[in-house]
């Protein structure tokens, strides 16, 4: 008995492969790859982010120096940091395009409303990733961009000042701000991201992807049981 | 079955599905390698970087006590990663006649603790009760080797010079 068979008998891994990776989908087009593209960049961000945390230090004394060390001293440091840096922009762009595709194709409609809602959460999480990550190099651009970005919070009526203090960990940007942005960036947001992405993907697999609008009048595909029974 | 029949009329021919399957796996492997190899280099990078060690003045030969390992401590500037810091190096210098000298590291060969001279007549490591004689040879405890001898030079001013470790 081969190892694959041994494992399958105990885990049902073949079924998982068939349902998750080899599942049948309707004939669509390139626009339908945006979600997978986002997922790919997300994995890139996780891998390169973990690698960056091997050298990065979130204190005002050492943040910039450690980033400089990664960029100029560590073998392939420029590549790892570059992938994370440009991957962040790619992530925001892809999430946006993915959302636009879902809106235009009407893919958020019944029975996929919860997939849409988790997608909205993922959009917010992605933006929060971008915002908190921007501060971490602790250079001039990071410092002043975050000064401006957090200042928005202060314009909230009545509780603005208090909220600004919470976000910054004090009235001004400081060591406390850098540390909490780092903590949010590498612990809070990844935990939230993985949780919500799991739900999002589960729903995508469970419900199947939607037919393009120009195929709406065709009978549902036989494997699309949820829609067929609805 | 109809799909398979249509796509795979000649069983020796590579079907469209099979071609796509293999292509995706190949591209996946390529991406994995282009990420994986740099990642390994990135992680082991600090171990590959060597810092050229300059010469350090340990002290003057006249400061070495006859017959007793004398501990010399020098402070050097060292950059580790992104931090510039001062590091204390400590070496025993031993001589019996004031002419021939032995310089040895005070780092215990067992598990790297710092040793010191004990007035009872041996070099002592407090971590696991290791003991060395005045020449650095093991006389008791777990150390597997004598204290590490260090190459040195004595210049015209009778100053002992060693290379930075």
Interface residues (C-beta under 8 A of the other chain):
Chain A: X44 X47 X51 X54 X55 X57 X62 X65 X66 X68 X69 X73 X74 X75 X76 X77 X79 X80 X83
Chain B: X35 X38 X39 X41 X42 X43 X44 X45 X46 X48 X49 X81 X82 X83
